[in-house]
Amino acid sequence: MQASKNPFSSLLGKMIVTKEGKRLGFVRDILFETKSGELINVVVKDSTPYTKNLNLERTNTSELLIPYSAIIAIGDFVIVSEEDLI
């Protein structure tokens, strides 16, 4: 079974939520390793106050980063595992 592919542009602007339904913000950008193409982080825009409860990395311009490994599913929303964020 082949995994469906999501083009980069289809991810931009999608709401990011935890599997428990807590809203975290929206996808602003995706960071990846240029040599391997491995996806590293999702950059969050319009982060909600709930993100202050999480121990998230930040860029040098203070934008929040969600590790790509925390993503469970991508559909109408980007769903992440909160356990992987704390």
C-alpha positions in Angstrom: 0.0 0.0 0.0 1.5 3.3 -1.1 1.2 6.3 1.2 -0.6 9.2 -0.3 1.5 12.2 -1.1 0.8 15.8 0.1 2.4 18.6 -1.9 4.0 21.3 0.2 1.5 23.9 -0.9 -1.4 21.8 0.4 0.0 21.8 3.9 0.4 25.6 4.2 -2.3 27.2 6.3 -3.7 23.9 7.7 -4.7 24.0 11.3 -2.4 22.0 13.7 -4.3 20.2 16.5 -3.4 17.6 19.1 -5.1 14.2 18.9 -7.0 15.4 22.0 -8.4 18.3 19.9 -6.3 21.2 21.3 -5.5 23.8 18.7 -1.9 24.8 18.4 -1.9 27.1 15.3 -1.4 26.9 11.6 1.4 25.5 9.3 3.5 28.4 8.2 6.5 26.5 6.7 8.3 23.2 6.8 12.0 22.8 7.6 13.9 19.9 6.0 17.5 18.6 5.7 18.7 19.7 2.2 21.0 16.8 1.6 18.6 13.9 2.5 15.3 15.7 2.0 14.2 14.5 5.5 11.4 16.6 7.0 12.6 18.0 10.4 10.1 20.5 11.7 6.8 22.3 11.0 6.9 26.1 11.6 3.8 27.4 13.4 2.1 30.7 12.7 -0.7 32.2 14.8 0.1 30.0 17.8 -2.5 29.7 20.4 -2.0 30.4 24.1 -2.1 26.6 24.7 1.4 26.3 23.1 2.9 28.0 26.2 2.2 24.8 28.1 4.4 22.8 25.7 8.2 22.7 25.6 8.6 23.6 21.9 11.8 24.6 20.1 11.9 28.1 18.6 13.7 29.5 15.5 16.1 32.3 16.0 13.1 34.6 15.1 11.1 33.0 18.0 8.7 31.1 15.7 7.5 27.8 17.3 8.7 24.5 15.8 6.8 21.2 16.0 9.0 18.1 15.2 7.8 16.3 12.1 8.1 13.0 14.1 5.2 14.2 16.3 2.8 14.3 13.4 0.2 11.4 13.4 -1.9 12.3 10.4 -2.4 14.9 7.8 -5.9 15.5 6.3 -8.2 18.5 6.9 -5.9 19.2 9.9 -2.4 18.3 10.9 -2.8 16.1 13.9 0.1 15.8 16.3 0.8 13.7 19.4 1.0 15.9 22.4 3.1 13.3 24.3 5.8 13.8 21.7 5.8 17.6 22.3 6.2 17.7 26.1 
